[in-house]
Amino acid sequence: MKKVLLMFPGQGSQTVGMGKEFYDKFPASKNIIDKLDDELKNIIFNGPEESLKDTKYAQPAIFAVSVAIFEALKNSIDLSKFEIVTAGHSLGEYSALAVSGFFNFEDGLKMVKARGQFIGEASAENPGSMAALIGMKKETVIDVCKQASELGVCEPVNFNSPVQIVISGTKAAVEKAVELAKANGALKAVMLNVSGPFHSSLMKSASEKMKVELEKYNLTEPKYPIITNCDAQFTKDSSLIKEKSVKQICNPVLWDTSMSNAIAEGFDTFIEIGPGRVLTGLMKKIDRTKKAMNIETVANLETVIEELNK
């Protein structure tokens, strides 16, 4: 049985018009997107891009389009023929949880909207920045952050691949870390165009609010296991998911370790579902020998089905 990992992208992957092909062609995809309010649906399909970049629109939009594309995949091939596990990067973890069956789409949409709101509030209370450091060892990045912490909070927060780590914290500290990274041989060190210090300890108030929010929902036994961001572990335990979803907001995303753990368990086909191909690109940096593909167009879907049917 082929072992397939379904990956779901996070914020930053959004593009105007995403999911429209699936909306027009697959009733199951249309059914998901029609559950959105008219304003959000219009922004997804018609923009403006500036509105779609806004966290309060971007997060539910990516969540909805990712789930809609999964519905098209599910309706095009018998997924029971494969051993499936899911994983999502940051916001994408909610898409992965929804398609795994921990909660339904409607509840997931409410959670995602609340999460975006709480992160926005925490970012207003504790402004900050993020930066991507390319081509540096993990230990060097940790050391650089430690040095920069003299100026404020500075933490490694997205361990994306062996050569890409994102840091987060107060603006002055992150800028200092970028300088230090360049001096310590980083191939690239760039500030990111983001609205807050995501996944850092500065997001603690957002995680506390999310803990209260998640108590409103009953989670169910899932169909597929998920590899969670905060610890890179496989789980089907719905009682642990709320705890891990709270932790995820103010702790690092262990993406590199998550993918390595999947590979160690024999997963060799990695399919990114949703806008963009960021995670497909990261997989090529993690292990080029594995099959990594993405589905953001109907043509992509056809290619993936052909590959899965081999």
Buried (B, 14 or more C-beta within 10 A) or exposed (E): EBBBBBBBBBBBBBBBEBBBBBBEEBEBBBEBBEBBEEEBBEBBBEBEEEBBBBBBBBBBBBBBBBBBBBBBBEEBBEBEEBBBBBBBBBBBBBBBBBBBBBBEBEBBBBBBBBBBBBBBBBBEEBEBBBBBBBBBEEEBBBBBBEBBBEBBBBBBBBBBBBBBBBBBBBBBBBBBBBEBBBEBEBEBBBEBEBBBBBBBBBBBBBBBBBBEBBEEBEBEEBBBBBBBBBBBBBBBBBEBBBBBBBBBBBBBBBBBBBBBBBBEBEBBBBBBBBBBBBBBBBBBBBBEEBBBBBBBBBEBBEBBEEBBEE
